[in-house]
Amino acid sequence: MSEKSLTESLWKSLATKQKLKDTTVAKALAGYAASPANEFAKRLQALTEIETAATTLRKTQKDNDDVEDYLIDILNGVRKERKTVEAEQKVHQKEDEGNESEGDEEPGGADPEAIKKKMLSLLGQVKAKPPTDPQLTFMALVAPGKSAVLLAKAAGASQKKVLLELVPNVSSPKFYTGECIWEENTHTFVLVKVPGGLAKKLSKALLNETGVKYKVRVRSFDKTYVADSDTEPESEENETEGEETTPTDSKDAFVKAFSAIKPDLDKVLAAKVAVSGDVQTLFTQIAGLARGQQFGPALAELPKLVNLIKTGLGQISGGSTTPVPPVTNPPPQSIPTEADFRDRLSTLVPAIKTAIAADSVAGEKLRARAGEANALAKQGNIQGALQILAELEQQLGGGAPKKPVPVLPGWNTAASTAFAQVESLRNHLRKTGDSQMVQIADGPLGGVADQLATSLRDTLDKFDQQAPGAKEALPGEIATFRTFLSSDLVGLLDANPFAVNVALRGTLESVLNSIEQAAA
């Protein structure tokens, strides 16, 4: 629920204060709060019930300005919330329609020769695909003692039908879907949740279908689970563990998880606190994955968004709406984007292919590094991705035009986040009303805020502009800032006992490391 006026507790508080005996409005508000996020018809019906109850009660409260004003707020909130729910419903319906039409046709059905020819071709495509290209998907059937797998541009109902024909009379089969990519010099099957024994099952299935024994690697989207067919324990019990993971499952899990955080997401974006920009950036990336039906990767990114939202809520409750002091930023167009990364990587692909042809081992290492860069770009770490490309360009002997990777934008983002954390703590101390706390907020903590607002920015700007002497001056300034970061005062702030989220070292250390690598 994104409209504050539709909160049951706030209405009950007002009703108690006004000595108003009401059950209808409170009941309707409670009903809406209990409506499942992905059951849009129920949510719309609950909003209608709120509207009816509030309109009826308002007729009896013409002489009570406070109650009538709040009821007007509720009615306005219902109208806004209804538009939001209807918009979510349309998106959900479009996704359902897209999923219904997904799936490549399988010419030849379950004919063994047709399957062998197509699978050998598709497995070759997986190995040859540049990391920037859309990857092939797979659907696997797994059952006790039996398994089969098919690759396709968009695995769906057609593949499921053929899999059942390939493994007839199977009992309680489970189906798993995901991407098949070339990673670590191995065909790698990537999915949301990996059941035990899947790598060996897939390797056996490919042997049965193609006559070739492939080494197979499996991993989860978030890389918390990785296994391969050579080292994975073989256990019939484990081989069928886990729940069936289908595109619909991933989508439903994503919609449910996203619906749960959407109210707080809207609140942080509307408040325009210091972290709102980072929240918007990550939300845009996740929305792009979802629009592309990549619900597994989108789901894997949600925990990062939740953490940013929590930081934003802390800034809102702490009253931290103070803008970060003005800084010297390069023009927006100078900040590298994912499009910059894609353009630069595309120029490297021919050189990588040539390197593979000349020396397969060295070439595959280059391809793997390009894959790492692509993964960083998908996570929104464009600066890290571009730094890997710079290494590849150097190894390939200038195979692509070199563009300097700006370091100031990354520092500005991290320093602004750290500044907002300190401001939240300062505001918290001021609100205690204790004179010593206020003195600490305005004294030592004010100095920390100033340090975060000004340190390194001028030198980093000059470094990005390749100004004379900037590269030589940068290591000394970084060392000075690291001394500040390792001070007892920063340690006390990070471990403050006020439940205010401050993590200056965690926020800034990784960015400093990246800057040092760029300056090396």
Helices and strands as residue ranges (DSSP letters): G 4-6, H 8-17, H 24-33, H 40-58, H 65-100, H 112-128, E 136-143, E 146-152, H 157-166, E 174-183, E 186-191, H 198-210, E 216-220, E 226-228, H 236-239, H 247-271, H 276-291, H 295-317, G 332-334, H 338-358, H 360-378, H 382-395, H 408-431, H 435-442, H 444-454, H 457-464, H 470-485, H 488-494, H 504-519
